Amino acid sequence: MRTSLEAPVKQKSSLTYNSKIIKTIIAAIQDKKGEEIVSLNLKKIPESIADFFIVCEANNPNLLKAIADNVEKMVHDECEEKPYHFEGKQGDKWILIDYVNVVVHCLLPETRGFYNLEDLWQDAERKQHDS
């Protein structure tokens, strides 16, 4: 039995690259012509805040918003999931959609280059997806 002073144990999920939500997110990005789609499997990194990051880019703020809106719609329609948290909905430079175990990052190319999430999480297993 855990006392109130003990830290909660991070619960492991059974998400894989073949999970429906991950496939749906990638399809939604591809549907709106998102580019440079990369997924990072963070499950083996104890400090990670999610099991997967999915990172993509768009060439302008309107496309950035269209991609994020399509991800939200398709995940809701096909997986019956709503985002736990959504940041940057105005679509200026970076939109984050948090599904707790999967976090989607839609960025403009210069923003993506500046923050370089793939190098920040370089210990993660990385998978490139066709645009």
C-alpha positions in Angstrom: 0.0 0.0 0.0 1.4 3.4 -1.0 1.5 6.2 1.6 0.7 9.8 0.7 4.4 10.6 0.8 5.4 8.2 -1.9 5.5 9.4 -5.5 2.9 8.0 -7.9 4.3 5.3 -10.2 4.3 6.2 -13.9 1.8 3.8 -15.5 3.1 2.2 -18.7 0.7 2.2 -21.6 0.6 -0.4 -24.4 0.9 2.2 -27.1 3.0 1.2 -30.1 3.7 2.7 -33.5 0.8 0.5 -34.7 -1.7 2.0 -32.2 -4.8 3.4 -33.7 -4.4 6.9 -32.3 -0.8 7.2 -33.6 -1.8 6.0 -37.1 -4.8 8.4 -37.0 -2.6 11.4 -36.0 -0.1 10.7 -38.8 -2.8 10.2 -41.4 -4.4 13.5 -40.3 -1.1 15.3 -40.7 -0.5 13.7 -44.1 -4.0 14.5 -45.2 -3.3 18.2 -44.8 0.1 18.0 -46.4 2.2 18.3 -43.2 5.9 17.8 -43.8 8.9 16.2 -42.1 6.7 14.0 -39.9 8.7 12.3 -37.2 7.5 10.2 -34.3 9.6 9.7 -31.2 9.1 6.7 -28.9 9.9 8.0 -25.4 8.7 5.0 -23.5 12.2 3.9 -22.4 13.1 7.4 -21.1 12.1 7.6 -17.4 11.9 11.4 -17.4 9.6 11.6 -20.4 6.2 13.3 -20.0 4.5 11.1 -22.7 5.1 7.8 -24.5 5.2 9.4 -27.9 5.9 12.8 -29.5 4.8 13.3 -33.1 6.4 16.3 -34.7 5.6 17.9 -38.1 5.9 21.2 -39.8 3.9 23.4 -42.0 5.1 26.3 -44.2 2.6 28.9 -42.9 0.4 29.6 -39.9 -2.9 28.8 -41.8 -1.6 25.4 -42.8 -0.4 24.9 -39.2 -3.9 25.5 -37.9 -5.5 23.3 -40.6 -3.2 20.4 -39.6 -4.0 20.8 -35.9 -7.7 21.1 -36.5 -7.6 17.9 -38.7 -5.7 16.0 -36.1 -8.3 16.9 -33.5 -11.2 16.1 -35.7 -9.9 12.7 -37.0 -8.8 11.5 -33.6 -12.2 12.4 -32.2 -14.1 10.8 -35.1 -11.9 7.6 -35.4 -10.6 7.1 -31.8 -13.3 8.9 -29.8 -10.5 10.8 -28.0 -10.5 14.5 -27.1 -7.2 16.4 -26.4 -6.4 16.7 -22.7 -4.7 20.0 -23.5 -4.3 22.2 -26.5 -1.8 25.1 -26.8 -1.2 27.7 -29.5 -4.6 27.2 -31.1 -4.2 30.6 -32.9 -1.6 28.8 -35.0 1.1 31.4 -34.9 4.3 29.3 -34.8 3.7 26.2 -32.7 0.6 24.2 -31.9 0.7 21.5 -29.3 -2.0 18.9 -28.9 -1.7 16.7 -25.8 -3.5 13.3 -25.7 -1.6 12.5 -22.4 0.4 9.5 -23.8 0.9 11.1 -27.2 1.8 14.7 -27.7 1.6 16.3 -31.2 3.8 19.2 -32.1 3.0 21.2 -35.3 5.6 23.9 -36.0 6.7 26.3 -38.6 10.2 25.3 -40.0 12.1 28.1 -38.3 10.5 27.3 -34.9 11.2 23.6 -35.3 14.8 24.4 -36.1 15.2 26.7 -33.1 13.7 24.2 -30.5 15.1 21.1 -32.2 12.9 18.6 -30.3 14.4 15.6 -32.0 17.9 16.4 -30.6 16.5 17.3 -27.2 15.0 13.8 -27.0 17.9 12.1 -28.9 17.7 9.0 -26.7 14.2 8.3 -28.1 13.6 5.8 -30.9 12.9 7.9 -34.0 10.7 7.0 -37.0 10.4 9.1 -40.1 7.0 9.1 -41.8 6.2 10.0 -45.5 4.7 13.4 -46.0 
